[in-house]
Amino acid sequence: MTTIDLTKIQFDANGLIPAIVQDATSKDVLMLAYMNEESLQRTIESKQTWFWSRSRGELWNKGATSGHIQQVRDIRYDCDADTLLVLVDPQGPACHNGTYTCFTQSLDEAAQPLEGEAERFAILSNLESVIASRDLERPVNSYTTYLFEKGIDKILKKIGEEASEVIIAAKNSDPEELRYEASDLIFHLMVLLREQKLSLDELMAELDRRHLKTRKG
């Protein structure tokens, strides 16, 4: 975790600072809460999120009751040092309503996609978010839930099966079947990445490093 000089942090008149909590893997924003100096210090020391409850007037450890703790990877602060960004590996839904993220509602039901979401590969980012929510919410009758609950061996078995089917489709020169089987393979690979806490950003960075290395070579 980044070493934080608490003397740089700008707490407000009530001794609080807003803390945005983000899934370190999927990059989804999970919740917004407030920290005071003590809860920030406890978060740094325990590597679990601690906040200050403005309504109850007391410290609270996220997940202490529900078990949905948030393991902290890093804490960053903005240019004015008056807002924190807490990158976590969530162990369950962030919202008390049982949802993966607290931000599930839109003021505008007809809202257009956010800038960048209409890009060519936006579906991969969207799929990463859906898989992350299935991992933490575990809805019944969900195939993705089934995979996570069966564990790594089942996920790896499915990847092996789908890879074989991709090979067969390609050998048969069947574009439609190849498209279908390749999609299955990518989906199961993304489930594996989530299970291993590896983000698409890390894969893209690795490919970018290889590309730059090839060009320089």
Backbone as ProteinMPNN parsed JSONL, in Angstrom:
{"seq_chain_A": "MTTIDLTKIQFDANGLIPAIVQDATSKDVLMLAYMNEESLQRTIESKQTWFWSRSRGELWNKGATSGHIQQVRDIRYDCDADTLLVLVDPQGPACHNGTYTCFTQSLDEAAQPLEGEAERFAILSNLESVIASRDLERPVNSYTTYLFEKGIDKILKKIGEEASEVIIAAKNSDPEELRYEASDLIFHLMVLLREQKLSLDELMAELDRRHLKTRKG", "coords_chain_A": {"N_chain_A": [[0.84, -1.19, 0.0], [0.423, 2.276, -0.707], [2.542, 4.591, 0.972], [1.259, 6.88, 3.204], [1.356, 10.229, 4.015], [-0.063, 11.53, 6.628], [-0.202, 14.159, 7.396], [-0.579, 15.567, 5.139], [-3.177, 15.227, 4.398], [-6.317, 16.715, 3.975], [-8.623, 17.195, 6.169], [-12.099, 17.965, 6.746], [-14.023, 20.643, 8.408], [-15.279, 19.179, 10.335], [-13.542, 17.218, 10.846], [-13.47, 15.174, 8.963], [-13.149, 13.207, 5.93], [-14.148, 12.527, 2.607], [-14.346, 9.209, 1.306], [-13.882, 7.393, -1.479], [-14.694, 4.227, -2.545], [-13.295, 1.718, -4.479], [-13.434, -1.112, -6.619], [-10.565, -2.902, -6.973], [-9.984, -4.621, -9.035], [-12.092, -4.752, -11.076], [-12.552, -2.074, -11.383], [-14.915, -0.814, -10.782], [-16.867, 1.643, -9.094], [-17.678, 1.319, -5.776], [-18.794, 2.353, -3.354], [-19.433, 5.257, -1.281], [-18.055, 6.71, 1.535], [-17.202, 8.087, 4.778], [-14.167, 9.081, 6.375], [-12.382, 9.602, 9.44], [-9.402, 10.809, 11.087], [-8.635, 8.716, 12.79], [-10.044, 6.438, 11.802], [-8.92, 6.27, 9.278], [-6.274, 5.739, 9.927], [-6.612, 3.238, 11.163], [-7.498, 1.802, 8.962], [-5.22, 1.819, 7.333], [-3.434, 0.381, 8.949], [-4.725, -2.107, 9.42], [-5.386, -2.959, 6.912], [-7.952, -3.243, 6.078], [-11.126, -1.76, 5.37], [-12.103, 0.986, 7.323], [-14.482, 3.221, 8.655], [-16.066, 6.409, 9.492], [-19.097, 6.735, 11.03], [-21.463, 9.046, 10.364], [-24.093, 9.245, 11.142], [-24.369, 7.56, 13.387], [-22.275, 8.357, 14.908], [-19.809, 7.009, 15.371], [-16.963, 4.78, 14.976], [-16.735, 2.387, 12.316], [-16.16, -0.851, 11.056], [-16.07, -1.989, 7.898], [-17.961, -4.743, 6.97], [-17.684, -6.105, 9.342], [-19.901, -7.148, 10.614], [-21.458, -8.346, 8.555], [-19.596, -9.853, 7.216], [-18.66, -9.091, 4.811], [-16.055, -7.959, 4.133], [-13.576, -5.524, 3.102], [-10.646, -5.824, 1.555], [-7.829, -3.882, 1.568], [-5.969, -2.578, -1.077], [-4.655, -0.272, -1.919], [-4.372, 3.219, -1.101], [-5.258, 6.317, -2.264], [-4.932, 9.862, -2.769], [-6.55, 12.905, -3.845], [-5.734, 15.803, -5.961], [-6.128, 18.003, -4.329], [-5.938, 16.905, -1.9], [-8.177, 16.357, -0.394], [-9.975, 14.341, -0.752], [-10.307, 10.837, -0.695], [-9.287, 7.884, -2.469], [-9.981, 4.602, -2.302], [-8.676, 1.585, -3.027], [-9.815, -1.645, -3.33], [-10.109, -5.206, -2.593], [-13.017, -6.594, -2.655], [-14.881, -8.658, -0.422], [-17.471, -9.355, -0.586], [-20.835, -8.093, -1.29], [-20.974, -4.513, -1.562], [-23.029, -2.835, -0.847], [-25.623, -2.241, 1.604], [-28.004, -3.193, 0.76], [-27.46, -5.501, -0.467], [-26.323, -5.514, -2.968], [-23.697, -5.516, -5.418], [-22.479, -3.0, -5.884], [-23.127, 0.271, -4.513], [-24.054, 2.096, -6.29], [-26.449, 1.842, -8.194], [-28.592, 3.034, -9.388], [-30.052, 5.36, -11.739], [-30.555, 8.793, -12.35], [-31.668, 9.552, -14.694], [-33.564, 7.668, -16.671], [-33.329, 7.276, -19.334], [-30.73, 7.689, -19.895], [-27.731, 8.266, -21.729], [-24.981, 6.132, -22.728], [-22.003, 6.33, -20.712], [-19.183, 8.438, -21.429], [-16.939, 6.892, -23.556], [-17.958, 4.359, -23.168], [-19.131, 3.489, -25.437], [-17.25, 2.468, -27.047], [-15.36, 0.209, -29.162], [-14.639, -2.21, -27.817], [-16.141, -2.136, -25.53], [-17.906, -3.942, -24.434], [-16.379, -5.858, -23.152], [-15.453, -4.57, -20.863], [-17.922, -4.074, -19.656], [-18.782, -6.707, -19.281], [-16.838, -7.603, -17.506], [-17.563, -6.152, -15.24], [-20.117, -7.222, -14.727], [-19.472, -9.9, -14.181], [-17.959, -9.517, -11.888], [-19.928, -8.571, -10.148], [-21.565, -10.83, -9.98], [-19.822, -12.546, -8.697], [-19.688, -11.442, -6.125], [-22.319, -11.011, -5.266], [-23.62, -13.416, -5.71], [-26.109, -14.456, -7.012], [-28.95, -16.657, -7.11], [-29.508, -19.408, -9.387], [-27.788, -18.524, -11.335], [-25.414, -18.996, -13.835], [-22.805, -18.081, -13.699], [-22.492, -17.691, -10.96], [-22.621, -20.367, -10.205], [-20.209, -21.323, -11.306], [-18.284, -19.9, -9.769], [-18.864, -20.902, -7.232], [-18.299, -23.599, -7.508], [-15.603, -23.495, -7.925], [-12.01, -23.194, -8.606], [-11.079, -25.489, -10.017], [-13.283, -26.361, -11.544], [-13.696, -24.121, -13.144], [-11.308, -24.046, -14.606], [-11.537, -26.484, -15.939], [-13.701, -25.947, -17.627], [-12.566, -23.975, -19.24], [-10.642, -25.467, -20.563], [-12.322, -27.227, -21.999], [-13.733, -25.4, -23.625], [-11.623, -24.288, -25.094], [-10.815, -26.483, -26.586], [-13.083, -26.823, -28.163], [-13.003, -24.501, -29.648], [-10.75, -24.984, -31.194], [-11.652, -27.19, -32.704], [-13.775, -26.017, -34.125], [-12.37, -24.176, -35.665], [-10.728, -25.881, -37.181], [-12.689, -27.082, -38.669], [-13.366, -25.062, -40.286], [-15.564, -23.379, -39.746], [-17.038, -20.522, -39.444], [-19.253, -19.418, -38.016], [-19.658, -21.21, -35.883], [-17.144, -20.994, -34.735], [-17.137, -18.34, -33.889], [-19.079, -18.48, -31.876], [-17.991, -20.4, -30.066], [-15.535, -19.219, -29.448], [-16.419, -16.982, -28.108], [-17.51, -18.161, -25.838], [-15.15, -19.158, -24.728], [-13.732, -16.802, -24.131], [-15.463, -15.675, -22.228], [-15.322, -17.592, -20.097], [-12.613, -17.41, -19.532], [-12.501, -14.826, -18.527], [-13.958, -15.152, -16.21], [-12.163, -16.735, -14.825], [-10.053, -14.908, -14.555], [-11.237, -13.075, -12.81], [-11.578, -14.722, -10.571], [-8.961, -15.066, -9.898], [-8.254, -12.547, -9.223], [-7.266, -10.754, -11.172], [-7.081, -8.112, -13.358], [-8.575, -6.834, -16.433], [-7.242, -4.575, -17.212], [-4.628, -5.054, -16.404], [-3.919, -7.106, -18.122], [-4.092, -5.757, -20.582], [-2.075, -3.901, -20.19], [0.142, -5.575, -20.121], [0.122, -6.614, -22.74], [0.54, -4.239, -24.076], [3.124, -3.594, -23.203], [4.53, -5.669, -24.433], [4.065, -5.066, -27.1], [5.328, -2.584, -27.383], [7.935, -3.364, -26.834], [8.408, -5.051, -28.996], [8.276, -3.236, -31.111], [10.425, -1.582, -30.528], [12.395, -3.429, -30.782]], "CA_chain_A": [[0.0, 0.0, 0.0], [1.147, 3.529, -0.746], [2.764, 5.244, 2.256], [0.51, 8.131, 3.227], [1.722, 11.231, 5.013], [-1.363, 12.031, 7.08], [-0.175, 15.613, 7.546], [-0.991, 16.152, 3.862], [-4.607, 15.031, 4.197], [-7.124, 17.868, 4.375], [-9.918, 16.859, 6.748], [-12.969, 19.144, 6.791], [-14.204, 21.272, 9.714], [-15.738, 18.143, 11.257], [-12.506, 16.209, 10.967], [-13.801, 14.067, 8.077], [-12.772, 13.28, 4.526], [-14.871, 11.506, 1.836], [-13.533, 8.109, 0.798], [-14.503, 6.646, -2.572], [-14.183, 2.858, -2.533], [-13.302, 1.182, -5.842], [-12.955, -2.475, -6.809], [-9.241, -2.799, -7.59], [-9.916, -5.461, -10.229], [-13.017, -4.345, -12.136], [-12.549, -0.61, -11.395], [-16.23, -0.273, -10.447], [-16.999, 2.397, -7.852], [-18.552, 0.515, -4.931], [-19.504, 3.101, -2.325], [-18.823, 6.47, -0.747], [-18.224, 6.828, 2.981], [-16.328, 9.117, 5.34], [-13.154, 8.673, 7.337], [-11.661, 10.597, 10.211], [-7.995, 10.413, 11.164], [-8.499, 7.417, 13.44], [-10.483, 5.357, 10.917], [-7.923, 6.165, 8.209], [-5.12, 5.061, 10.504], [-6.967, 1.827, 11.337], [-7.547, 1.22, 7.62], [-3.839, 1.621, 6.905], [-2.8, -0.644, 9.776], [-5.391, -3.412, 9.309], [-5.601, -3.253, 5.492], [-9.389, -3.39, 5.883], [-11.713, -0.423, 5.439], [-12.765, 1.523, 8.514], [-15.094, 4.514, 8.369], [-16.746, 7.099, 10.575], [-20.528, 6.847, 10.781], [-21.969, 10.367, 10.754], [-25.405, 9.092, 11.783], [-24.221, 6.92, 14.69], [-21.209, 9.0, 15.646], [-18.851, 6.019, 15.838], [-16.191, 4.078, 13.961], [-17.251, 1.076, 11.902], [-15.321, -1.667, 10.192], [-16.91, -2.554, 6.847], [-18.003, -6.193, 6.918], [-17.504, -6.718, 10.653], [-21.12, -7.893, 10.923], [-21.903, -9.13, 7.399], [-18.517, -10.664, 6.666], [-18.302, -8.547, 3.503], [-14.949, -7.041, 4.361], [-12.89, -4.991, 1.929], [-9.201, -5.864, 1.726], [-7.3, -2.682, 0.923], [-4.732, -2.689, -1.861], [-3.962, 1.019, -1.993], [-5.164, 4.415, -0.786], [-4.726, 7.472, -2.969], [-5.673, 11.097, -2.506], [-6.627, 13.748, -5.035], [-4.798, 16.922, -6.062], [-6.341, 18.913, -3.207], [-5.773, 16.089, -0.688], [-9.394, 16.414, 0.415], [-10.793, 13.177, -1.087], [-9.522, 9.611, -0.786], [-9.704, 6.784, -3.327], [-9.545, 3.386, -1.639], [-8.746, 0.449, -3.936], [-10.027, -2.811, -2.471], [-10.597, -6.5, -3.057], [-14.196, -6.823, -1.821], [-15.205, -10.045, -0.089], [-18.923, -9.471, -0.651], [-21.477, -6.874, -1.775], [-20.642, -3.29, -0.832], [-24.242, -2.144, -0.397], [-26.433, -2.927, 2.621], [-29.128, -3.821, 0.06], [-26.993, -6.781, -1.004], [-25.819, -5.373, -4.334], [-22.244, -5.401, -5.589], [-22.147, -1.597, -5.708], [-24.24, 1.117, -4.061], [-24.465, 2.967, -7.384], [-27.235, 1.021, -9.119], [-29.718, 3.801, -9.906], [-29.751, 6.52, -12.572], [-31.587, 9.838, -12.3], [-32.256, 9.617, -16.032], [-33.74, 6.303, -17.153], [-32.961, 7.229, -20.755], [-29.364, 8.22, -19.966], [-26.853, 7.707, -22.744], [-23.787, 5.515, -22.142], [-20.955, 7.236, -20.312], [-18.147, 8.633, -22.43], [-16.007, 5.777, -23.635], [-18.628, 3.071, -23.096], [-19.584, 3.096, -26.766], [-16.089, 2.051, -27.806], [-15.446, -1.083, -29.821], [-14.522, -3.335, -26.896], [-16.792, -1.774, -24.276], [-18.592, -5.112, -23.879], [-15.469, -6.554, -22.247], [-15.504, -3.847, -19.59], [-19.238, -4.334, -19.07], [-18.807, -8.105, -18.851], [-15.998, -7.679, -16.313], [-18.37, -5.639, -14.125], [-21.182, -8.193, -14.439], [-18.85, -11.058, -13.541], [-17.59, -9.091, -10.536], [-21.147, -8.512, -9.335], [-21.984, -12.216, -9.726], [-18.887, -13.094, -7.726], [-19.935, -10.937, -4.783], [-23.734, -11.131, -4.891], [-23.963, -14.83, -5.837], [-27.543, -14.692, -7.21], [-29.303, -18.052, -7.403], [-29.828, -19.722, -10.78], [-26.836, -17.859, -12.228], [-24.333, -19.895, -14.241], [-21.55, -17.525, -13.201], [-22.471, -18.052, -9.539], [-22.307, -21.793, -10.176], [-18.783, -21.49, -11.552], [-17.527, -19.423, -8.613], [-19.085, -21.771, -6.083], [-17.599, -24.853, -7.773], [-14.2, -23.213, -7.683], [-10.993, -23.084, -9.647], [-10.97, -26.687, -10.856], [-14.395, -26.343, -12.49], [-13.459, -23.04, -14.096], [-10.233, -24.484, -15.492], [-12.071, -27.548, -16.789], [-14.519, -25.31, -18.668], [-11.66, -23.31, -20.176], [-10.08, -26.529, -21.391], [-13.364, -27.691, -22.915], [-14.033, -24.364, -24.621], [-10.46, -24.166, -25.976], [-10.887, -27.624, -27.519], [-14.171, -26.569, -29.112], [-12.508, -23.456, -30.551], [-9.844, -25.665, -32.131], [-12.46, -28.003, -33.617], [-14.511, -25.123, -35.018], [-11.414, -23.609, -36.617], [-10.324, -26.951, -38.095], [-13.828, -27.346, -39.552], [-13.604, -23.84, -41.074], [-16.955, -22.988, -39.487], [-16.954, -19.2, -38.806], [-20.334, -19.194, -37.058], [-19.357, -22.013, -34.695], [-15.938, -20.427, -34.136], [-17.556, -17.125, -33.17], [-19.811, -18.914, -30.678], [-17.095, -21.077, -29.124], [-14.539, -18.249, -28.988], [-17.099, -16.149, -27.111], [-17.56, -18.971, -24.61], [-13.803, -19.227, -24.169], [-13.417, -15.499, -23.545], [-16.258, -15.533, -21.004], [-14.775, -18.416, -19.023], [-11.317, -16.85, -19.192], [-12.74, -13.65, -17.697], [-14.344, -15.664, -14.886], [-10.906, -17.145, -14.196], [-9.322, -13.695, -14.179], [-11.877, -12.549, -11.598], [-11.288, -15.633, -9.467], [-7.549, -14.874, -9.557], [-8.081, -11.117, -8.914], [-6.45, -10.159, -12.223], [-7.98, -7.261, -14.137], [-8.312, -6.656, -17.864], [-6.247, -3.508, -17.339], [-3.303, -5.652, -16.268], [-3.651, -7.831, -19.363], [-3.848, -4.774, -21.62], [-0.756, -3.322, -19.931], [1.136, -6.57, -20.531], [0.145, -6.618, -24.205], [1.144, -2.973, -24.496], [4.566, -3.716, -22.988], [5.076, -6.547, -25.471], [3.994, -4.345, -28.364], [6.394, -1.573, -27.389], [9.195, -4.081, -26.9], [8.548, -5.532, -30.375], [8.56, -2.093, -31.982], [11.796, -1.118, -30.252], [13.311, -4.446, -31.26]], "C_chain_A": [[0.878, 1.244, 0.0], [1.315, 4.098, 0.654], [2.106, 6.609, 2.232], [1.008, 9.013, 4.351], [0.431, 11.908, 5.459], [-1.373, 13.538, 7.276], [-0.601, 16.312, 6.256], [-2.505, 16.098, 3.658], [-5.405, 16.196, 4.777], [-8.499, 17.409, 4.867], [-10.766, 18.129, 6.816], [-13.124, 19.652, 8.222], [-14.666, 20.276, 10.767], [-14.72, 17.019, 11.429], [-12.71, 15.011, 10.068], [-13.275, 14.305, 6.665], [-13.551, 12.204, 3.774], [-13.914, 10.474, 1.266], [-14.333, 7.338, -0.242], [-13.869, 5.261, -2.605], [-14.373, 2.24, -3.914], [-12.778, -0.244, -5.848], [-11.637, -2.405, -7.572], [-9.134, -3.602, -8.876], [-10.801, -4.937, -11.355], [-13.048, -2.842, -12.352], [-13.927, -0.005, -11.149], [-16.166, 0.504, -9.143], [-18.044, 1.695, -6.999], [-19.386, 1.338, -3.959], [-18.744, 4.386, -2.005], [-19.102, 6.511, 0.742], [-17.25, 7.896, 3.467], [-15.362, 8.519, 6.343], [-12.732, 9.879, 8.174], [-10.23, 10.092, 10.352], [-7.822, 9.026, 11.773], [-8.914, 6.276, 12.521], [-9.517, 5.175, 9.752], [-6.695, 5.424, 8.715], [-5.403, 3.571, 10.686], [-7.009, 1.104, 9.996], [-6.14, 0.901, 7.13], [-3.208, 0.451, 7.648], [-3.386, -2.04, 9.552], [-5.531, -3.894, 7.879], [-7.039, -3.709, 5.233], [-10.011, -2.011, 6.067], [-12.417, -0.165, 6.769], [-13.288, 2.908, 8.156], [-15.637, 5.141, 9.645], [-18.211, 7.263, 10.196], [-21.023, 8.198, 11.284], [-23.301, 10.263, 11.475], [-25.292, 8.512, 13.19], [-23.133, 7.553, 15.548], [-20.191, 8.023, 16.195], [-18.094, 5.414, 14.668], [-16.891, 2.788, 13.571], [-16.331, 0.44, 10.872], [-16.223, -2.344, 9.162], [-16.803, -4.076, 6.84], [-17.847, -6.878, 8.256], [-18.706, -7.568, 11.04], [-21.498, -8.845, 9.789], [-20.85, -10.109, 6.9], [-18.021, -10.151, 5.319], [-17.185, -7.513, 3.649], [-14.348, -6.591, 3.035], [-11.391, -4.962, 2.23], [-8.584, -4.727, 0.905], [-5.999, -2.967, 0.19], [-3.938, -1.387, -1.837], [-4.928, 2.122, -1.573], [-4.49, 5.588, -1.471], [-5.524, 8.71, -2.578], [-5.571, 12.005, -3.72], [-5.686, 14.95, -4.926], [-4.93, 17.92, -4.915], [-6.198, 18.219, -1.86], [-6.996, 16.143, 0.216], [-10.408, 15.326, 0.048], [-9.87, 11.975, -1.237], [-10.128, 8.652, -1.8], [-9.106, 5.522, -2.733], [-9.762, 2.214, -2.585], [-8.783, -0.826, -3.116], [-10.303, -4.079, -3.267], [-11.792, -6.827, -2.168], [-14.471, -8.306, -1.619], [-16.707, -10.296, -0.078], [-19.504, -8.178, -1.173], [-21.111, -5.666, -0.926], [-21.869, -2.661, -0.198], [-25.004, -2.954, 0.65], [-27.664, -3.585, 2.006], [-28.723, -5.154, -0.577], [-26.486, -6.716, -2.424], [-24.316, -5.134, -4.329], [-21.768, -3.972, -5.329], [-23.363, -0.833, -5.211], [-24.823, 1.936, -5.208], [-25.195, 2.167, -8.464], [-28.371, 1.791, -9.788], [-29.23, 4.98, -10.744], [-30.889, 7.524, -12.449], [-32.336, 9.918, -13.62], [-32.345, 8.209, -16.595], [-33.325, 6.149, -18.611], [-31.529, 7.724, -20.956], [-28.555, 7.502, -21.043], [-25.655, 7.057, -22.06], [-22.762, 6.572, -21.768], [-19.9, 7.324, -21.406], [-17.156, 7.479, -22.396], [-16.695, 4.42, -23.656], [-19.11, 2.58, -24.46], [-18.42, 2.631, -27.637], [-16.23, 0.599, -28.259], [-15.462, -2.258, -28.85], [-15.165, -3.049, -25.537], [-17.466, -2.975, -23.622], [-17.687, -5.865, -22.911], [-15.457, -5.896, -20.868], [-16.83, -4.102, -18.883], [-19.322, -5.755, -18.521], [-17.967, -8.289, -17.585], [-16.775, -7.214, -15.079], [-19.463, -6.623, -13.73], [-20.611, -9.409, -13.71], [-18.455, -10.725, -12.107], [-18.808, -9.063, -9.622], [-21.668, -9.913, -9.022], [-21.095, -12.86, -8.658], [-19.266, -12.691, -6.305], [-21.385, -11.063, -4.338], [-24.212, -12.575, -4.875], [-25.476, -15.065, -5.992], [-27.82, -16.155, -7.571], [-29.649, -18.189, -8.876], [-28.955, -18.964, -11.781], [-25.707, -18.831, -12.55], [-22.988, -19.409, -13.713], [-21.396, -17.809, -11.709], [-22.056, -19.505, -9.381], [-20.81, -22.03, -10.355], [-17.955, -21.054, -10.345], [-17.671, -20.359, -7.422], [-18.414, -23.139, -6.27], [-16.089, -24.698, -7.641], [-13.281, -23.339, -8.879], [-10.938, -24.299, -10.56], [-12.062, -26.728, -11.913], [-14.174, -25.286, -13.559], [-12.384, -23.447, -15.101], [-10.699, -25.586, -16.439], [-12.882, -26.954, -17.938], [-13.638, -24.6, -19.694], [-11.027, -24.336, -21.11], [-11.072, -27.026, -22.42], [-13.614, -26.677, -24.023], [-12.866, -24.174, -25.587], [-10.457, -25.283, -27.012], [-11.95, -27.385, -28.582], [-13.804, -25.459, -30.094], [-11.611, -24.09, -31.619], [-10.633, -26.463, -33.167], [-13.194, -27.128, -34.62], [-13.591, -24.537, -36.086], [-10.969, -24.651, -37.644], [-11.423, -27.275, -39.106], [-14.158, -26.151, -40.444], [-15.056, -23.382, -40.979], [-16.955, -21.653, -38.742], [-18.028, -18.969, -37.746], [-20.071, -19.955, -35.769], [-18.116, -21.472, -33.974], [-16.279, -19.177, -33.334], [-18.223, -17.491, -31.85], [-18.865, -19.5, -29.628], [-16.018, -20.131, -28.592], [-15.144, -17.321, -27.936], [-17.201, -16.879, -25.781], [-16.19, -19.007, -23.924], [-13.432, -17.91, -23.481], [-14.185, -15.293, -22.248], [-15.641, -16.322, -19.853], [-13.383, -17.941, -18.602], [-11.485, -15.643, -18.269], [-13.224, -14.047, -16.296], [-13.091, -16.084, -14.131], [-10.108, -15.932, -13.723], [-9.913, -13.095, -12.904], [-11.541, -13.42, -10.395], [-9.858, -15.444, -8.976], [-7.217, -13.417, -9.233], [-7.111, -10.439, -9.891], [-7.372, -9.38, -13.154], [-7.608, -7.238, -15.618], [-7.26, -5.586, -18.087], [-4.836, -4.079, -17.275], [-2.924, -6.443, -17.511], [-3.327, -6.86, -20.494], [-2.465, -4.14, -21.451], [0.346, -4.28, -20.366], [1.254, -6.63, -22.055], [0.805, -5.359, -24.74], [2.662, -3.015, -24.326], [5.214, -4.567, -24.075], [5.118, -5.832, -26.824], [5.114, -3.319, -28.471], [7.755, -2.233, -27.507], [9.467, -4.562, -28.323], [8.926, -4.388, -31.311], [9.985, -1.59, -31.789], [12.822, -2.112, -30.783], [13.456, -4.42, -32.781]], "O_chain_A": [[1.939, 1.269, 0.624], [0.371, 4.1, 1.444], [2.368, 7.41, 1.334], [1.074, 8.589, 5.505], [-0.105, 12.759, 4.75], [-2.444, 14.142, 7.318], [-0.942, 17.495, 6.267], [-3.051, 16.838, 2.839], [-5.193, 16.607, 5.918], [-9.427, 17.252, 4.073], [-10.233, 19.233, 6.929], [-12.457, 19.169, 9.137], [-14.469, 20.5, 11.961], [-14.995, 16.005, 12.07], [-12.191, 13.932, 10.356], [-12.998, 15.435, 6.263], [-13.619, 11.068, 4.245], [-12.822, 10.804, 0.804], [-15.341, 6.708, 0.08], [-12.647, 5.136, -2.685], [-15.479, 2.238, -4.454], [-11.801, -0.557, -5.168], [-11.597, -1.904, -8.696], [-8.29, -3.306, -9.722], [-10.321, -4.702, -12.465], [-13.519, -2.377, -13.39], [-14.094, 1.206, -11.294], [-15.498, 0.088, -8.197], [-19.175, 1.494, -7.443], [-20.566, 1.05, -3.761], [-17.592, 4.573, -2.397], [-20.247, 6.365, 1.169], [-16.561, 8.53, 2.668], [-15.691, 7.578, 7.065], [-12.721, 11.014, 7.698], [-9.885, 9.052, 9.791], [-6.971, 8.251, 11.335], [-8.228, 5.256, 12.454], [-9.313, 4.055, 9.285], [-6.14, 4.579, 8.013], [-4.546, 2.734, 10.4], [-6.611, -0.056, 9.894], [-5.901, -0.171, 6.575], [-2.524, -0.376, 7.044], [-2.654, -3.028, 9.499], [-5.764, -5.078, 7.636], [-7.306, -4.459, 4.294], [-9.495, -1.188, 6.823], [-13.203, -0.976, 7.258], [-12.629, 3.671, 7.45], [-15.672, 4.524, 10.709], [-18.53, 7.857, 9.166], [-21.006, 8.464, 12.485], [-23.613, 11.096, 12.326], [-26.027, 8.919, 14.089], [-23.068, 7.323, 16.755], [-19.745, 8.162, 17.333], [-18.519, 5.518, 13.518], [-17.562, 2.165, 14.394], [-15.81, 1.09, 9.966], [-17.05, -3.183, 9.519], [-15.712, -4.634, 6.721], [-17.872, -8.107, 8.322], [-18.558, -8.589, 11.712], [-21.819, -10.009, 10.03], [-21.181, -11.09, 6.234], [-17.079, -10.701, 4.748], [-17.363, -6.339, 3.323], [-14.583, -7.196, 1.989], [-10.928, -4.174, 3.055], [-8.798, -4.634, -0.304], [-5.055, -3.519, 0.755], [-2.71, -1.396, -1.745], [-6.145, 1.972, -1.678], [-3.297, 5.827, -1.285], [-6.659, 8.607, -2.111], [-4.64, 11.899, -4.518], [-4.949, 15.1, -3.952], [-3.966, 18.602, -4.567], [-6.319, 18.85, -0.81], [-6.885, 15.998, 1.433], [-11.56, 15.377, 0.48], [-8.794, 12.073, -1.827], [-11.346, 8.614, -1.97], [-7.886, 5.375, -2.663], [-10.901, 1.881, -2.911], [-7.895, -1.071, -2.3], [-10.675, -4.037, -4.44], [-11.609, -7.29, -1.043], [-14.31, -9.109, -2.539], [-17.159, -11.34, 0.39], [-18.757, -7.247, -1.474], [-20.956, -5.78, 0.29], [-21.779, -2.029, 0.855], [-25.035, -4.184, 0.599], [-28.299, -4.431, 2.636], [-29.558, -5.847, -1.158], [-26.238, -7.754, -3.036], [-23.75, -4.62, -3.365], [-20.772, -3.761, -4.637], [-24.499, -1.237, -5.456], [-25.952, 2.418, -5.117], [-24.628, 1.857, -9.512], [-29.045, 1.253, -10.667], [-28.154, 5.53, -10.506], [-32.06, 7.142, -12.445], [-33.504, 10.307, -13.656], [-31.329, 7.616, -16.958], [-33.011, 5.051, -19.07], [-31.159, 8.131, -22.057], [-28.683, 6.293, -21.237], [-25.344, 7.4, -20.92], [-22.662, 7.602, -22.435], [-19.741, 6.404, -22.208], [-16.609, 7.137, -21.348], [-16.108, 3.435, -24.102], [-19.454, 1.409, -24.623], [-18.59, 2.424, -28.839], [-17.105, -0.133, -27.797], [-16.224, -3.205, -29.043], [-14.787, -3.638, -24.525], [-17.587, -3.028, -22.399], [-18.176, -6.452, -21.946], [-15.452, -6.575, -19.842], [-16.868, -4.318, -17.672], [-19.863, -5.983, -17.439], [-18.346, -9.048, -16.694], [-16.662, -7.806, -14.006], [-19.711, -6.838, -12.544], [-21.196, -9.89, -12.739], [-18.6, -11.557, -11.213], [-18.735, -9.477, -8.465], [-22.159, -10.159, -7.92], [-21.573, -13.625, -7.821], [-19.178, -13.503, -5.383], [-21.65, -11.209, -3.145], [-25.112, -12.922, -4.11], [-26.067, -15.792, -5.193], [-27.023, -16.801, -8.251], [-30.032, -17.22, -9.531], [-29.339, -18.785, -12.937], [-25.113, -19.421, -11.648], [-22.136, -20.209, -13.327], [-20.302, -18.129, -11.244], [-21.237, -19.834, -8.524], [-20.214, -22.838, -9.643], [-17.028, -21.757, -9.942], [-16.71, -20.584, -6.685], [-18.005, -23.765, -5.292], [-15.385, -25.645, -7.29], [-13.719, -23.56, -10.009], [-10.765, -24.147, -11.77], [-11.799, -27.092, -13.059], [-14.432, -25.522, -14.739], [-12.532, -23.221, -16.302], [-10.302, -25.618, -17.604], [-12.769, -27.397, -19.081], [-13.935, -24.624, -20.888], [-10.895, -24.094, -22.309], [-10.718, -27.227, -23.582], [-13.699, -27.029, -25.2], [-13.084, -23.925, -26.773], [-10.134, -25.056, -28.178], [-11.75, -27.701, -29.755], [-14.245, -25.475, -31.244], [-11.711, -23.763, -32.802], [-10.326, -26.421, -34.358], [-13.24, -27.438, -35.811], [-13.968, -24.415, -37.252], [-10.848, -24.347, -38.831], [-11.15, -27.682, -40.235], [-15.09, -26.198, -41.246], [-15.689, -23.045, -41.979], [-16.878, -21.649, -37.514], [-17.749, -18.392, -36.695], [-20.241, -19.408, -34.68], [-18.05, -21.494, -32.745], [-15.768, -18.981, -32.231], [-17.952, -16.87, -30.822], [-18.929, -19.141, -28.452], [-15.629, -20.223, -27.428], [-14.467, -16.921, -26.989], [-17.002, -16.284, -24.721], [-16.09, -18.9, -22.702], [-12.883, -17.911, -22.379], [-13.628, -14.792, -21.271], [-15.457, -15.787, -18.76], [-13.018, -18.063, -17.432], [-10.703, -15.458, -17.338], [-12.933, -13.36, -15.316], [-12.967, -15.82, -12.935], [-9.556, -15.933, -12.622], [-9.176, -12.657, -12.021], [-11.25, -12.903, -9.316], [-9.568, -15.634, -7.795], [-6.058, -13.077, -8.997], [-6.25, -9.657, -9.488], [-8.339, -9.933, -13.679], [-6.488, -7.574, -16.002], [-6.476, -5.666, -19.033], [-3.95, -3.638, -18.007], [-1.76, -6.459, -17.914], [-2.405, -7.096, -21.274], [-1.77, -3.873, -22.431], [1.363, -3.855, -20.913], [2.359, -6.69, -22.593], [1.535, -5.399, -25.731], [3.402, -2.536, -25.186], [6.291, -4.245, -24.576], [6.072, -5.973, -27.588], [5.766, -3.197, -29.508], [8.635, -1.723, -28.201], [10.598, -4.495, -28.805], [9.778, -4.54, -32.187], [10.665, -1.223, -32.747], [13.932, -1.75, -31.173], [14.2, -5.223, -33.344]]}, "name": "protein", "num_of_chains": 1, "seq": "MTTIDLTKIQFDANGLIPAIVQDATSKDVLMLAYMNEESLQRTIESKQTWFWSRSRGELWNKGATSGHIQQVRDIRYDCDADTLLVLVDPQGPACHNGTYTCFTQSLDEAAQPLEGEAERFAILSNLESVIASRDLERPVNSYTTYLFEKGIDKILKKIGEEASEVIIAAKNSDPEELRYEASDLIFHLMVLLREQKLSLDELMAELDRRHLKTRKG"}
